[in-house]
Amino acid sequence: MKLHELRDNAGATKKRKRVGRGPGSGTGKMGGRGIKGQKSRSGVAINGYEGGQMPLYQRLPKRGFNMRNPSKYAVVNFLVLQKFIDAGKIDASKPITEDSMVECGLVRRKLQGVRLLAKGELTSKLDITVTGASKGAVEAVEKAGGKVTLA
């Protein structure tokens, strides 16, 4: 077998349909859109429209509450924090701030602050300054002999 003898398997490729290319193509003139009407025109998007009937998304009951401007925090778990300390990327003897977390690559960006969560286990004694922390996270840090300062 040579390179010029290589071919796709039969039925592996399919020619694309070229719409509106004359009567011989089978999809000429109207291009498969039918005759007249809104959907035959270009630039039409009728998502969720049900022909005058009340749309499904309006018929279903609404639940819950969506804030207009929710706070977005960068989240740090003990699991990842301890990995960075063990790898030597963070010095546990120095105070850990949000800026130092960004520098070492623990969080990509601060957003509206960094929030500390208690997922995983923490063995190091830390002095950490963050925007927010869960109760469990504060207790776990204090139990390990460190302290959490909320900025």
VEXKE-963336 format. One line per field, with one value per residue (C-alpha): z, x, y negated. Coordinates in steps of 0.25 Angstrom, whole numbers. Layout:
// residues N
w: Z,... $
u: X,... $
v: Y,... $
This chain:
// residues 151
w: 0,-4,1,-12,-10,3,3,13,16,8,15,24,18,13,4,10,5,-4,-2,-13,-24,-36,-39,-42,-28,-22,-12,-22,-22,-8,-2,6,13,7,2,9,23,35,35,21,23,28,42,49,63,69,81,91,82,82,72,81,92,106,105,114,122,125,129,139,154,158,170,178,177,167,172,162,166,173,180,173,182,178,187,194,201,211,202,191,202,209,195,192,206,205,191,197,188,200,213,225,235,228,228,216,209,197,188,192,188,174,173,176,167,177,172,158,162,174,168,180,190,194,203,211,212,221,210,213,225,230,238,237,246,238,240,228,224,214,211,216,223,227,242,240,233,244,255,248,246,261,265,257,265,254,253,242,240,232,223 $
u: 0,5,1,-7,-15,-21,-36,-47,-56,-69,-79,-69,-70,-83,-83,-90,-103,-101,-115,-120,-111,-121,-132,-123,-118,-132,-131,-131,-140,-146,-134,-143,-150,-164,-172,-173,-175,-166,-158,-154,-147,-133,-130,-142,-141,-154,-148,-159,-170,-182,-191,-199,-201,-195,-180,-176,-166,-177,-187,-178,-177,-165,-157,-146,-139,-128,-119,-117,-102,-97,-84,-73,-62,-50,-51,-39,-41,-31,-28,-22,-16,-9,-4,3,9,15,20,27,20,14,23,14,23,19,5,-3,-11,-20,-9,1,-9,-10,5,8,-4,-13,-24,-24,-31,-37,-50,-58,-49,-44,-53,-47,-55,-52,-52,-40,-31,-21,-9,0,-1,-5,-7,-17,-24,-36,-49,-58,-57,-67,-69,-63,-51,-48,-50,-40,-29,-30,-30,-17,-11,-13,-22,-31,-33,-45,-41 $
v: 0,-14,-28,-31,-18,-22,-25,-27,-15,-15,-23,-30,-44,-50,-62,-75,-79,-92,-99,-109,-105,-103,-93,-81,-81,-77,-89,-101,-113,-113,-105,-95,-107,-105,-117,-131,-133,-137,-125,-126,-139,-141,-146,-139,-133,-128,-121,-117,-122,-113,-119,-128,-118,-121,-116,-105,-113,-123,-112,-105,-111,-119,-115,-121,-134,-139,-151,-162,-163,-151,-152,-143,-138,-130,-117,-110,-97,-91,-79,-88,-97,-86,-80,-94,-94,-80,-83,-96,-106,-113,-116,-112,-120,-133,-139,-135,-146,-146,-153,-142,-131,-138,-139,-124,-120,-114,-123,-129,-142,-148,-152,-159,-152,-138,-129,-118,-104,-92,-81,-72,-72,-82,-78,-91,-103,-115,-130,-133,-145,-144,-151,-140,-126,-115,-112,-99,-104,-114,-103,-94,-105,-108,-94,-92,-104,-115,-127,-132,-147,-152,-164 $
